[in-house]
Amino acid sequence: MKSKLNIPPIPAVLLSIISVQCGAAIAKGLFPQIGAAATASLRIGLSAIILMLAFRPNLSKLNFKQWKYVILYGICLGTMNMVFYLAIARIPVGLGVTLEFVGPLLLAIIGSKKPVDFLWVILAAAGIALIAPWTNTGLDIVGVLLALLAGVFWAGYIILGGRISKIMKGGDAVAIGMIFATIVILPFGIFGGGLGQLNPKLLGLGAALALLSSAIPFTLEMRALKQLPARTFSILMSLEPAMASLAALVFLHEYLSLKECFAVAFVVIASAGSSLTARRAKL
């Protein structure tokens, strides 16, 4: 059935960003009750169920190449989410997203020969330098390193997603990938003991988390990508660190220092700038 809801593409992307970052805030709110590993397991597992029911991929028609890439894609997806949740359990959500964003940012810049791209590298490096706990600032160094590691997996997720999009339908790839992501992280949720604390209220929050972090943004982004140039989409997505900081402030009362706000701003500008120059170079 065709949806009667017709959201213009730019508002759709902005709503997707808001949805994802509100989901991250909900996730962190669950950490004290069930832990980061169990929260990641709950989010990915319920997302897998929702997306499998929504897209109903035909598993029997997949060939060896499709299975190979969708399994790698799912492993990368699951690991990225697990590591990111472990990071924001230790540091503010806004800083976690900012550091994680360095992965796709560097991926966009690597191989570029345009002099202006060095400016984006310098800005991103300045942002990381401002966040880094050079002195006893109270910022958890393990959390910082985990967020950067999540960025590495995010870059891998983008590479694998680009390859798999050429051989599978996007909805099928994400739905099946979520199954393998669940297989990867579910043991951590089980053995960590957090899943044993689940009750109807926590399951409800988990369902909301799955919808906000996966089902809703994926649907909105797929709709927007059909109408928006890739350059515009990438620039809009660069707002994620700033929106993450705002969502954490509203829902978790996480305040960033002036120095940390500058760090977020530098990474947002670097990401938007690299997206703009990279797309222009292809025109």
Stockholm file with secondary structure:
# STOCKHOLM 1.0

chainA/1-283         MKSKLNIPPIPAVLLSIISVQCGAAIAKGLFPQIGAAATASLRIGLSAIILMLAFRPNLSKLNFKQWKYVILYGICLGTMNMVFYLAIARIPVGLGVTLEFVGPLLLAIIGSKKPVDFLWVILAAAGIALIAPWTNTGLDIVGVLLALLAGVFWAGYIILGGRISKIMKGGDAVAIGMIFATIVILPFGIFGGGLGQLNPKLLGLGAALALLSSAIPFTLEMRALKQLPARTFSILMSLEPAMASLAALVFLHEYLSLKECFAVAFVVIASAGSSLTARRAKL
#=GR chainA/1-283 SS CCCSCCCCHHHHHHHHHHHHHHHHHHHHHHHHHHCHHHHHHHHHHHHHHHHHHHHCCCGGGCCHHHHHHHHHHHHHHHHHHHHHHHHHTTSCHHHHHHHHTHHHHHHHHTTCCCTHHHHHHHHHHHHHHHHSCSSSCSCCHHHHHHHHHHHHHHHHHHHHHHHHTTTSCHHHHHHHHHHHHHHHHHHHHHHTSGGGGCCHHHHHHHHHHHIIIIIHHHHHHHHHHTTSCHHHHHHHHTTHHHHHHHHHHHHHCCCCCHHHHHHHHHHHHHHHHHHHHHHHHHC
#=GC SS_cons         CCCSCCCCHHHHHHHHHHHHHHHHHHHHHHHHHHCHHHHHHHHHHHHHHHHHHHHCCCGGGCCHHHHHHHHHHHHHHHHHHHHHHHHHTTSCHHHHHHHHTHHHHHHHHTTCCCTHHHHHHHHHHHHHHHHSCSSSCSCCHHHHHHHHHHHHHHHHHHHHHHHHTTTSCHHHHHHHHHHHHHHHHHHHHHHTSGGGGCCHHHHHHHHHHHIIIIIHHHHHHHHHHTTSCHHHHHHHHTTHHHHHHHHHHHHHCCCCCHHHHHHHHHHHHHHHHHHHHHHHHHC
//
